[in-house]
Amino acid sequence: MDLKTLERMTVLKLREEALKIPDLSGVRGMSKDELIRAIAGALGIDLGERRRGGGGKTALKKLIRNLQAQVAEAIRGKDPARLKTLRRQVKRLKAQTRRLAEEKPASQPAAADAPAVPASA
Protein backbone atom coordinates (compact mmCIF):
# COMPACT_ATOMS: atom_id res chain seq x y z
CA MET A 1 0.00 0.00 0.00
CA ASP A 2 1.32 3.44 -0.89
CA LEU A 3 0.39 7.04 -0.10
CA LYS A 4 -1.58 7.54 -3.30
CA THR A 5 -3.76 4.54 -2.49
CA LEU A 6 -4.41 5.83 1.01
CA GLU A 7 -5.49 9.26 -0.23
CA ARG A 8 -7.93 7.73 -2.70
CA MET A 9 -9.62 5.60 -0.05
CA THR A 10 -12.81 6.69 1.67
CA VAL A 11 -12.92 7.36 5.40
CA LEU A 12 -14.80 4.10 5.98
CA LYS A 13 -12.15 2.03 4.19
CA LEU A 14 -9.37 3.91 5.96
CA ARG A 15 -11.00 3.10 9.30
CA GLU A 16 -11.17 -0.58 8.34
CA GLU A 17 -7.47 -0.54 7.50
CA ALA A 18 -6.63 1.34 10.70
CA LEU A 19 -8.55 -1.18 12.81
CA LYS A 20 -6.28 -3.91 11.43
CA ILE A 21 -3.29 -2.15 13.02
CA PRO A 22 -3.17 -3.17 16.70
CA ASP A 23 -1.20 -0.13 17.96
CA LEU A 24 -3.73 2.47 16.80
CA SER A 25 -6.43 3.66 19.16
CA GLY A 26 -9.23 6.18 18.72
CA VAL A 27 -9.66 5.25 15.08
CA ARG A 28 -13.40 5.86 14.99
CA GLY A 29 -13.01 9.51 16.00
CA MET A 30 -10.28 10.37 13.50
CA SER A 31 -10.76 12.47 10.39
CA LYS A 32 -9.51 11.32 6.99
CA ASP A 33 -6.31 13.33 7.30
CA GLU A 34 -5.59 11.90 10.77
CA LEU A 35 -6.30 8.37 9.55
CA ILE A 36 -3.92 8.76 6.61
CA ARG A 37 -1.17 10.04 8.91
CA ALA A 38 -1.71 7.27 11.44
CA ILE A 39 -1.77 4.47 8.87
CA ALA A 40 1.20 5.90 6.98
CA GLY A 41 3.16 6.18 10.24
CA ALA A 42 2.37 2.60 11.19
CA LEU A 43 3.28 1.26 7.75
CA GLY A 44 6.38 3.45 7.39
CA ILE A 45 5.09 5.40 4.39
CA ASP A 46 6.83 8.74 3.74
CA LEU A 47 4.41 11.69 3.86
CA GLY A 48 6.92 14.06 2.24
CA GLU A 49 5.41 13.60 -1.22
CA ARG A 50 1.88 14.06 0.03
CA ARG A 51 -0.50 15.59 -2.46
CA ARG A 52 -2.50 17.62 0.06
CA GLY A 53 -0.19 20.26 1.35
CA GLY A 54 2.91 18.16 0.76
CA GLY A 55 4.65 20.94 -1.15
CA GLY A 56 4.22 23.38 1.68
CA LYS A 57 2.54 26.72 1.94
CA THR A 58 5.17 28.56 -0.12
CA ALA A 59 4.80 26.24 -3.12
CA LEU A 60 1.01 26.50 -2.97
CA LYS A 61 1.13 30.29 -2.88
CA LYS A 62 3.47 30.35 -5.87
CA LEU A 63 1.05 28.13 -7.77
CA ILE A 64 -1.84 30.42 -6.79
CA ARG A 65 0.02 33.46 -8.14
CA ASN A 66 0.63 31.67 -11.45
CA LEU A 67 -3.03 30.71 -11.71
CA GLN A 68 -4.13 34.26 -10.90
CA ALA A 69 -2.01 35.49 -13.81
CA GLN A 70 -3.80 32.98 -16.02
CA VAL A 71 -7.12 34.25 -14.65
CA ALA A 72 -6.19 37.76 -15.75
CA GLU A 73 -5.34 36.45 -19.22
CA ALA A 74 -8.66 34.60 -19.42
CA ILE A 75 -10.49 37.79 -18.48
CA ARG A 76 -8.65 39.74 -21.17
CA GLY A 77 -9.30 36.96 -23.69
CA LYS A 78 -12.98 36.76 -22.70
CA ASP A 79 -12.86 33.00 -22.15
CA PRO A 80 -15.56 32.29 -19.53
CA ALA A 81 -15.15 28.50 -19.44
CA ARG A 82 -11.42 28.68 -18.74
CA LEU A 83 -11.97 31.52 -16.29
CA LYS A 84 -14.40 29.41 -14.28
CA THR A 85 -12.03 26.43 -14.03
CA LEU A 86 -9.06 28.64 -13.11
CA ARG A 87 -11.01 30.43 -10.39
CA ARG A 88 -12.14 27.10 -8.98
CA GLN A 89 -8.53 25.88 -8.88
CA VAL A 90 -7.43 29.05 -7.08
CA LYS A 91 -10.24 28.64 -4.57
CA ARG A 92 -9.23 25.05 -3.80
CA LEU A 93 -5.57 25.95 -3.40
CA LYS A 94 -6.41 28.80 -1.05
CA ALA A 95 -8.45 26.39 1.05
CA GLN A 96 -5.41 24.10 1.22
CA THR A 97 -3.22 26.95 2.45
CA ARG A 98 -5.78 27.73 5.15
CA ARG A 99 -5.78 24.07 6.21
CA LEU A 100 -2.00 24.13 6.40
CA ALA A 101 -2.11 27.29 8.50
CA GLU A 102 -4.58 25.63 10.91
CA GLU A 103 -2.39 22.55 11.27
CA LYS A 104 0.78 24.46 12.19
CA PRO A 105 -0.33 25.93 15.57
CA ALA A 106 -1.83 22.62 16.66
CA SER A 107 1.40 20.72 16.01
CA GLN A 108 3.75 23.32 17.52
CA PRO A 109 3.79 24.01 21.26
CA ALA A 110 2.30 27.32 22.24
CA ALA A 111 4.50 30.01 23.77
CA ALA A 112 2.34 29.96 26.91
CA ASP A 113 3.21 26.29 27.44
CA ALA A 114 6.92 27.07 27.50
CA PRO A 115 8.53 27.43 30.91
CA ALA A 116 8.84 31.00 32.06
CA VAL A 117 12.37 32.39 31.98
CA PRO A 118 13.11 34.48 35.07
CA ALA A 119 14.15 38.03 34.36
CA SER A 120 17.73 38.76 35.24
CA ALA A 121 18.10 41.45 37.88
C-alpha positions as CSV (number, residue, x, y, z in Angstrom):
1,M,0.0,0.0,0.0
2,D,1.3,3.4,-0.9
3,L,0.4,7.0,-0.1
4,K,-1.6,7.5,-3.3
5,T,-3.8,4.5,-2.5
6,L,-4.4,5.8,1.0
7,E,-5.5,9.3,-0.2
8,R,-7.9,7.7,-2.7
9,M,-9.6,5.6,-0.1
10,T,-12.8,6.7,1.7
11,V,-12.9,7.4,5.4
12,L,-14.8,4.1,6.0
13,K,-12.2,2.0,4.2
14,L,-9.4,3.9,6.0
15,R,-11.0,3.1,9.3
16,E,-11.2,-0.6,8.3
17,E,-7.5,-0.5,7.5
18,A,-6.6,1.3,10.7
19,L,-8.6,-1.2,12.8
20,K,-6.3,-3.9,11.4
21,I,-3.3,-2.1,13.0
22,P,-3.2,-3.2,16.7
23,D,-1.2,-0.1,18.0
24,L,-3.7,2.5,16.8
25,S,-6.4,3.7,19.2
26,G,-9.2,6.2,18.7
27,V,-9.7,5.2,15.1
28,R,-13.4,5.9,15.0
29,G,-13.0,9.5,16.0
30,M,-10.3,10.4,13.5
31,S,-10.8,12.5,10.4
32,K,-9.5,11.3,7.0
33,D,-6.3,13.3,7.3
34,E,-5.6,11.9,10.8
35,L,-6.3,8.4,9.5
36,I,-3.9,8.8,6.6
37,R,-1.2,10.0,8.9
38,A,-1.7,7.3,11.4
39,I,-1.8,4.5,8.9
40,A,1.2,5.9,7.0
41,G,3.2,6.2,10.2
42,A,2.4,2.6,11.2
43,L,3.3,1.3,7.8
44,G,6.4,3.4,7.4
45,I,5.1,5.4,4.4
46,D,6.8,8.7,3.7
47,L,4.4,11.7,3.9
48,G,6.9,14.1,2.2
49,E,5.4,13.6,-1.2
50,R,1.9,14.1,0.0
51,R,-0.5,15.6,-2.5
52,R,-2.5,17.6,0.1
53,G,-0.2,20.3,1.4
54,G,2.9,18.2,0.8
55,G,4.7,20.9,-1.2
56,G,4.2,23.4,1.7
57,K,2.5,26.7,1.9
58,T,5.2,28.6,-0.1
59,A,4.8,26.2,-3.1
60,L,1.0,26.5,-3.0
61,K,1.1,30.3,-2.9
62,K,3.5,30.4,-5.9
63,L,1.0,28.1,-7.8
64,I,-1.8,30.4,-6.8
65,R,0.0,33.5,-8.1
66,N,0.6,31.7,-11.5
67,L,-3.0,30.7,-11.7
68,Q,-4.1,34.3,-10.9
69,A,-2.0,35.5,-13.8
70,Q,-3.8,33.0,-16.0
71,V,-7.1,34.2,-14.7
72,A,-6.2,37.8,-15.8
73,E,-5.3,36.4,-19.2
74,A,-8.7,34.6,-19.4
75,I,-10.5,37.8,-18.5
76,R,-8.6,39.7,-21.2
77,G,-9.3,37.0,-23.7
78,K,-13.0,36.8,-22.7
79,D,-12.9,33.0,-22.1
80,P,-15.6,32.3,-19.5
81,A,-15.2,28.5,-19.4
82,R,-11.4,28.7,-18.7
83,L,-12.0,31.5,-16.3
84,K,-14.4,29.4,-14.3
85,T,-12.0,26.4,-14.0
86,L,-9.1,28.6,-13.1
87,R,-11.0,30.4,-10.4
88,R,-12.1,27.1,-9.0
89,Q,-8.5,25.9,-8.9
90,V,-7.4,29.1,-7.1
91,K,-10.2,28.6,-4.6
92,R,-9.2,25.0,-3.8
93,L,-5.6,25.9,-3.4
94,K,-6.4,28.8,-1.1
95,A,-8.5,26.4,1.0
96,Q,-5.4,24.1,1.2
97,T,-3.2,26.9,2.5
98,R,-5.8,27.7,5.2
99,R,-5.8,24.1,6.2
100,L,-2.0,24.1,6.4
101,A,-2.1,27.3,8.5
102,E,-4.6,25.6,10.9
103,E,-2.4,22.5,11.3
104,K,0.8,24.5,12.2
105,P,-0.3,25.9,15.6
106,A,-1.8,22.6,16.7
107,S,1.4,20.7,16.0
108,Q,3.7,23.3,17.5
109,P,3.8,24.0,21.3
110,A,2.3,27.3,22.2
111,A,4.5,30.0,23.8
112,A,2.3,30.0,26.9
113,D,3.2,26.3,27.4
114,A,6.9,27.1,27.5
115,P,8.5,27.4,30.9
116,A,8.8,31.0,32.1
117,V,12.4,32.4,32.0
118,P,13.1,34.5,35.1
119,A,14.1,38.0,34.4
120,S,17.7,38.8,35.2
121,A,18.1,41.4,37.9
